[in-house]
Amino acid sequence: MMRLLGGKTLAVDSAAAAAAAAAAKKTFDVNQVSQELEQQFKAGIHQKFDAGGQRRGLGA
């Protein structure tokens, strides 16, 4: 049952696993995330107002 929940059958050193997971993660760049969010926001506003056509969805 633990295997279905993501458990391992072999004992794994938790410190080594945590270090490997931290090395695998990309660094968090606030400026890049901010730029991507702003780009998505502008694309959404453009799609909602400037694209014309029939509005769709809830709250459109």
Backbone as CSV, one residue per row, in Angstrom:
resi,resn,N_x,N_y,N_z,CA_x,CA_y,CA_z,C_x,C_y,C_z
1,MET,0.819,-1.191,0.000,0.000,0.000,0.000,0.866,1.259,0.000
2,MET,1.948,1.260,0.724,2.824,2.431,0.756,3.454,2.677,-0.608
3,ARG,3.669,1.621,-1.369,4.250,1.773,-2.699,3.311,2.586,-3.602
4,LEU,2.004,2.401,-3.447,1.032,3.156,-4.230,1.017,4.629,-3.856
5,LEU,1.383,4.930,-2.630,1.410,6.304,-2.157,2.761,6.983,-2.382
6,GLY,3.677,6.302,-3.095,4.961,6.904,-3.403,6.073,6.463,-2.481
7,GLY,5.817,5.514,-1.622,6.842,5.022,-0.701,7.872,4.171,-1.425
8,LYS,9.047,4.107,-0.904,10.127,3.304,-1.468,10.264,2.014,-0.683
9,THR,10.722,0.966,-1.365,10.928,-0.291,-0.671,12.270,-0.303,0.037
10,LEU,13.235,0.430,-0.491,14.553,0.502,0.130,14.652,1.751,0.982
11,ALA,15.386,1.662,2.075,15.600,2.830,2.926,16.533,3.798,2.205
12,VAL,16.144,5.043,2.122,16.921,6.063,1.427,17.351,7.108,2.450
13,ASP,18.594,7.530,2.368,19.095,8.567,3.256,18.350,9.860,2.955
14,SER,17.596,10.378,3.904,16.772,11.552,3.663,17.605,12.799,3.389
15,ALA,18.767,12.929,3.981,19.614,14.096,3.733,20.131,14.081,2.300
16,ALA,20.518,12.916,1.815,21.005,12.816,0.439,19.870,13.062,-0.543
17,ALA,18.687,12.583,-0.229,17.540,12.791,-1.107,17.153,14.272,-1.150
18,ALA,17.216,14.939,-0.009,16.887,16.361,0.041,17.910,17.184,-0.738
19,ALA,19.176,16.825,-0.644,20.222,17.541,-1.379,20.054,17.340,-2.884
20,ALA,19.707,16.138,-3.299,19.504,15.864,-4.721,18.289,16.624,-5.249
21,ALA,17.239,16.702,-4.452,16.036,17.427,-4.865,16.318,18.922,-4.974
22,ALA,17.100,19.456,-4.047,17.434,20.878,-4.087,18.304,21.200,-5.293
23,ALA,19.201,20.312,-5.659,20.059,20.539,-6.814,19.272,20.447,-8.108
24,ALA,18.231,19.633,-8.122,17.442,19.444,-9.333,16.505,20.624,-9.591
25,LYS,16.112,21.367,-8.564,15.204,22.495,-8.728,15.920,23.657,-9.387
26,LYS,15.176,24.395,-10.236,15.736,25.591,-10.832,15.706,26.718,-9.805
27,THR,16.580,27.681,-9.977,16.583,28.812,-9.064,15.362,29.681,-9.347
28,PHE,14.844,30.307,-8.338,13.645,31.124,-8.421,14.045,32.553,-8.739
29,ASP,13.727,33.006,-9.954,14.063,34.356,-10.388,12.791,35.203,-10.367
30,VAL,12.716,36.135,-9.443,11.521,36.944,-9.251,11.249,37.809,-10.479
31,ASN,12.281,38.368,-11.081,12.082,39.229,-12.250,11.497,38.453,-13.414
32,GLN,11.996,37.257,-13.649,11.497,36.442,-14.751,10.037,36.043,-14.512
33,VAL,9.717,35.654,-13.292,8.347,35.273,-12.968,7.424,36.472,-13.133
34,SER,7.860,37.642,-12.706,7.067,38.851,-12.832,6.806,39.183,-14.295
35,GLN,7.830,39.059,-15.128,7.671,39.332,-16.558,6.711,38.346,-17.211
36,GLU,6.802,37.075,-16.847,5.914,36.069,-17.417,4.466,36.320,-17.010
37,LEU,4.252,36.680,-15.745,2.893,36.974,-15.283,2.323,38.205,-15.983
38,GLU,3.146,39.211,-16.169,2.690,40.412,-16.847,2.343,40.112,-18.301
39,GLN,3.140,39.289,-18.947,2.879,38.900,-20.332,1.561,38.119,-20.435
40,GLN,1.339,37.197,-19.499,0.094,36.431,-19.498,-1.112,37.337,-19.249
41,PHE,-0.948,38.309,-18.353,-2.026,39.240,-18.058,-2.382,40.071,-19.286
42,LYS,-1.357,40.608,-19.953,-1.597,41.415,-21.149,-2.241,40.591,-22.261
43,ALA,-1.817,39.338,-22.405,-2.413,38.476,-23.423,-3.884,38.208,-23.093
44,GLY,-4.203,38.026,-21.830,-5.584,37.805,-21.419,-6.456,39.020,-21.649
45,ILE,-5.938,40.202,-21.328,-6.684,41.442,-21.556,-6.909,41.648,-23.053
46,HIS,-5.880,41.385,-23.852,-6.013,41.516,-25.299,-7.064,40.547,-25.829
47,GLN,-7.051,39.336,-25.354,-8.008,38.337,-25.807,-9.427,38.721,-25.390
48,LYS,-9.555,39.302,-24.223,-10.881,39.631,-23.712,-11.482,40.846,-24.406
49,PHE,-10.679,41.883,-24.633,-11.228,43.133,-25.134,-10.895,43.406,-26.594
50,ASP,-9.667,43.200,-27.011,-9.231,43.629,-28.332,-9.489,42.606,-29.429
51,ALA,-9.609,41.355,-29.089,-9.735,40.315,-30.110,-11.104,40.341,-30.770
52,GLY,-12.085,40.944,-30.139,-13.421,41.002,-30.715,-14.069,39.635,-30.714
53,GLY,-15.123,39.508,-31.489,-15.805,38.231,-31.564,-16.701,38.005,-30.373
54,GLN,-17.214,36.812,-30.277,-18.148,36.475,-29.214,-17.406,36.191,-27.921
55,ARG,-17.888,36.749,-26.846,-17.294,36.487,-25.546,-17.742,35.124,-25.060
56,ARG,-16.864,34.438,-24.347,-17.156,33.090,-23.897,-16.847,32.932,-22.421
57,GLY,-17.492,31.974,-21.806,-17.156,31.602,-20.446,-17.873,32.428,-19.393
58,LEU,-17.700,32.016,-18.159,-18.314,32.709,-17.042,-17.586,34.011,-16.763
59,GLY,-18.302,35.052,-16.554,-17.721,36.335,-16.204,-17.079,37.059,-17.352
60,ALA,-17.325,36.630,-18.579,-16.704,37.269,-19.750,-17.391,38.559,-20.084
